[in-house]
C-alpha cells in the first residue's frame, strides 16, 4: 500500500488523510471567527483549509465533514458562548459554494499541477483566483441576502470587496503557504512522495 513518511512514522494514505483532517479541524477550531481566535489572534483559515483539503484528501465526505465542523463551531459560538449572530442569516448557506470553490480549486491543483517548485506560481494563481470567486459568494451572498443591506447594489458592494478581500487573501495565502512548505520539506527530508487527492 502507498505510504508516506511523516515525523519518523510510516503512514498509509488513509492514515495520512485522517491525520491531515485532524490537523485541519484543530486549526479551524483555533481560528474560526469569534471562537478561540478572539484570544490567540490568528488569521482565519477556513478558505485555506478547504483548498488544502481538496488538494490532499481523496474522500468527498471530507468536504461535508469540514463544513459540518465549521457550522457546529459557529452554532456553539453563538448559542453557547454568546457570540454575535450578525452573520448567521439565510446568507450563511452561501458558504457552501464559497467553500466548494476552494475545494474544487484544490482538486484541480492536485490533478493538473501538483506540489512542485516549478508549478508553485501556477498553483498560487489558482489559489488567488479561487479565493476571489469564493469571496464573491461569501461576501456577496451576505451583502445581497442577509437582510442587513436593504439598499444593496453593485456600487455598494464593490467597496466591501476592496475593504475585506486583501485581508482574506493574505490569510489564505499564509495558511496555504505553510502547508506547501511542510509538503516540500517532508518530501525533501524523507525522499518520499506526499499523497494528494489525485493519487
Secondary structure, 3 states (H helix, E strand, C coil): CCEEEECCEEEEHHHHHHHHHHHHHHHHHHHCCCCCHHHHCCCCCHHHHHHHHHHHCCCCHHHHHHHHHHHHHHHHHHHCCCCCCCCCCHHHHHHHHHHHHHHHHHHHHHHHHCCCHHHHHHHHHHHHHHHHHHHHHHHHHHHHHCCCCCCCCHHHHHHHHHHHHHHHHHHHHHHHHHHHHHHHHHHHHHCCCCCCCCC
